[in-house]
Amino acid sequence: MRSRARLHELGPRMGIPEGRALELSLLGDADVRNPRYDQAVRDRVRIGEGGRPYMTYRDAMELAMQFQPGDPTNPARDFLREVRLAIIEELKIPAGGEDRIKAYTAVGTPLDQLHGVDGFFVITKEGVQVPVTIDVTLREKGPRADLFVGTLPDSREDEERYLQIIEEIAVFIVSKFHERYRLARERGERGSSQRLEAAE
């Protein structure tokens, strides 16, 4: 069984957003208002059992990657940016190599709606792209993402605890990256077109 982690359970506090508002505050949403988005969705939709529309995990991830609200190497949301920087530090990426780590939101996309993934980080090494997925939630769900992220302390009120959680999340993501990268190497997967299925 694939491992998942919930690194902290701080619970809702006054002034801290919950549910969809929590997802948006931590990750922002994908660029679903882009005029090309609807056509891109139609191009990837398949008809599943019972005639219901469906999108594969891989197609949903690629769609989310295509419709980001900004640069995945410099995300606008503090949470994504700070976790990304902590991953770079944990991996000891030398200057100039930081673009190998990208942070994506999937909020509002089929990856979120059909597959339960709100965001993900992609780490590239030797042409192998390894995604590690997160689900921002206040309630326990089935094992759909690698990591569940609940509420965080306000960084202005408890910066030390906030940064500790960011570091814990980065350590988990790096650990999952090493596990998946090792598997990819054993399977001989190489090249920028190779992407592991993070939730399978």
PEUR-V189253 format. One record per residue. PSI is psi as a letter, one per 40 degrees, with the letter a starting at -180 (* if undefined). Layout:
PSI ; PSI
//
This chain:
h ; h ; i ; i ; i ; h ; d ; i ; g ; e ; i ; i ; i ; h ; e ; h ; i ; i ; b ; d ; d ; d ; d ; d ; d ; d ; d ; a ; i ; i ; g ; e ; e ; h ; d ; e ; d ; d ; d ; d ; d ; d ; d ; e ; h ; i ; h ; a ; i ; e ; e ; h ; i ; i ; h ; i ; d ; d ; d ; d ; d ; d ; d ; d ; d ; d ; g ; i ; e ; a ; h ; e ; e ; g ; i ; d ; h ; d ; d ; d ; d ; d ; d ; d ; d ; d ; d ; d ; d ; d ; e ; f ; h ; i ; h ; e ; e ; d ; e ; e ; h ; i ; h ; i ; i ; e ; h ; e ; i ; d ; d ; d ; d ; d ; e ; f ; h ; d ; i ; i ; h ; h ; h ; h ; h ; f ; e ; h ; h ; h ; i ; h ; i ; i ; h ; h ; i ; e ; i ; h ; i ; i ; g ; d ; i ; d ; h ; h ; h ; a ; i ; i ; i ; h ; d ; d ; d ; g ; d ; d ; d ; d ; d ; d ; d ; d ; d ; d ; d ; d ; d ; d ; d ; d ; d ; d ; d ; d ; d ; d ; d ; d ; d ; d ; d ; d ; e ; f ; h ; i ; i ; e ; e ; h ; h ; i ; h ; d ; e ; *
//
